[in-house]
Amino acid sequence: MDIIVVSDTNVFIDLISVGLQEQFFLLPMEVHTTDMVVFEVRREGQSKIMTDLIDKGCLKVKTHSPEEMLPFFQAEHRRYNLSPADYSVLTYSKNNGYVLLTGDGNLRKVASSEGVEVHGSIYVINQMVEHHILSELQGAEILEILKSNNLRLPKAQLDALIKKWRGSL
């Protein structure tokens, strides 16, 4: 059975930056996000990709009513030092028992403390290799690109996977 994941902005941006946004949806995952995350993706090319994925039915978007959005702009999210978009994906994943995908360190920490299973972009690439969407060599090459595109990713974890995938050729 497919798992349901809720993705934050930075995972989408990482995947778009390496051209893997379509392959992401080949994984045995149902991918959701929130309307606030979609709004956060503002670069024209990235925004169009997100809109296309939504239009194709690949990406499910939780649309919030004004009443549901109110807590995202009140004191609750500030307690955790989260943006309203981050708080929206945390709340949506927590309330529904979904897995959260994010690369935001603070959001990962808060989600874990709230009992939410959380992973990031490296996990997604690893899943693509495990499900034979990418070869190990392709996975290593993608991680090399991500390493230079996103300096916030954990270098030790990236290097270990790159070495593992290149070493098994």
C-alpha positions in Angstrom: 0.0 0.0 0.0 1.2 3.5 -0.8 2.1 5.7 2.1 0.9 9.3 2.2 3.5 12.0 2.5 3.1 15.7 3.0 5.8 17.7 1.4 7.2 21.1 2.4 8.5 23.7 0.0 12.2 22.8 0.2 11.8 19.2 -0.9 9.9 20.3 -4.0 12.6 22.9 -4.7 15.4 20.4 -4.3 13.6 17.9 -6.7 12.9 20.6 -9.2 16.5 21.8 -9.1 17.7 18.4 -10.2 14.8 17.7 -12.6 13.3 14.9 -10.6 9.8 16.3 -10.0 8.1 13.8 -12.3 10.1 10.8 -11.0 9.0 11.7 -7.5 5.5 10.7 -8.4 6.6 7.3 -9.6 7.3 6.3 -6.0 4.7 4.3 -4.1 3.6 7.4 -2.2 0.6 9.6 -2.5 2.0 13.1 -2.3 0.2 15.9 -0.6 1.0 19.4 0.3 -0.9 22.5 1.5 -2.2 25.5 -0.3 0.2 27.6 1.8 3.2 25.6 0.4 2.0 26.0 -3.2 1.7 29.8 -2.5 5.3 29.8 -1.2 6.7 28.4 -4.4 6.9 31.7 -6.3 9.6 31.4 -8.9 7.9 31.3 -12.2 9.4 28.1 -13.5 8.9 26.3 -10.2 5.4 27.6 -9.8 4.4 26.4 -13.2 5.8 22.9 -12.5 3.8 22.8 -9.3 0.6 23.9 -11.1 1.2 21.3 -13.8 1.6 18.5 -11.2 -1.6 19.6 -9.5 -3.5 19.8 -12.8 -2.3 16.3 -13.7 -3.7 15.0 -10.4 -0.2 13.9 -9.2 -0.1 16.3 -6.3 -2.9 16.6 -3.9 -3.4 20.0 -2.2 -5.1 20.5 1.2 -6.9 23.8 0.8 -7.6 25.5 4.1 -10.7 27.5 4.9 -10.1 31.0 6.5 -11.0 29.5 9.8 -8.5 26.7 9.4 -5.8 29.2 8.5 -6.3 31.4 11.5 -4.0 29.4 13.8 -1.2 29.5 11.2 -1.0 33.3 11.7 -1.5 33.4 15.5 0.8 32.7 18.4 0.8 28.9 18.1 3.3 28.6 15.2 5.5 31.3 16.7 5.9 29.1 19.8 7.8 26.7 17.5 9.4 29.4 15.4 7.8 28.1 12.2 6.5 29.9 9.2 2.7 29.7 8.6 3.4 27.3 5.6 5.6 25.1 7.8 3.0 25.0 10.5 0.4 24.1 7.9 2.3 21.0 6.8 3.1 20.0 10.3 -0.5 20.3 11.4 -1.8 18.5 8.3 0.6 15.6 8.6 0.2 15.3 12.4 -3.6 15.4 12.3 -3.8 12.7 9.6 -0.9 10.4 10.6 0.9 11.2 7.4 4.7 11.3 6.9 6.2 14.7 6.6 8.9 15.5 4.0 11.0 18.6 4.8 14.6 19.7 4.9 13.9 22.5 7.4 15.9 21.6 10.5 13.6 23.3 12.9 10.5 21.8 11.4 12.1 18.4 11.5 12.9 18.8 15.2 9.4 20.0 16.0 7.7 17.3 13.9 9.8 14.6 15.6 8.9 16.0 19.0 5.2 15.9 18.0 5.5 12.2 17.0 5.4 12.8 13.3 7.6 10.6 11.1 9.8 13.0 9.1 12.2 12.6 6.2 13.9 14.9 3.7 15.2 15.1 0.1 18.0 12.6 0.7 15.3 10.0 1.7 13.3 10.7 -1.4 16.4 10.2 -3.7 17.2 7.0 -1.7 13.7 5.8 -2.3 14.1 6.4 -6.0 17.2 4.2 -6.0 15.6 1.5 -3.9 12.5 1.4 -6.2 14.8 1.3 -9.3 13.5 4.7 -10.6 17.2 5.8 -10.6 20.3 3.7 -10.8 22.8 3.9 -8.0 25.1 5.9 -10.3 22.3 8.3 -11.1 21.5 8.6 -7.5 25.1 9.5 -6.6 25.2 12.0 -9.4 22.0 13.6 -8.2 23.3 13.8 -4.6 26.5 15.5 -5.9 24.3 18.2 -7.6 22.1 18.6 -4.5 25.2 18.9 -2.4 26.2 22.0 -4.3 22.6 23.3 -4.8 21.6 23.0 -1.1 24.3 23.6 1.4 21.9 22.9 4.3 21.7 19.2 3.5 23.8 17.0 5.9 27.1 16.5 4.1 28.1 13.4 6.0 24.9 11.6 5.0 25.3 12.7 1.4 28.9 11.6 1.2 28.1 8.2 2.7 25.4 7.5 0.2 27.5 8.8 -2.7 30.3 6.5 -1.6 28.0 3.5 -1.1 26.4 3.9 -4.5 29.6 4.6 -6.4 31.4 1.8 -4.6 28.8 -0.8 -5.6 29.3 -0.4 -9.3 
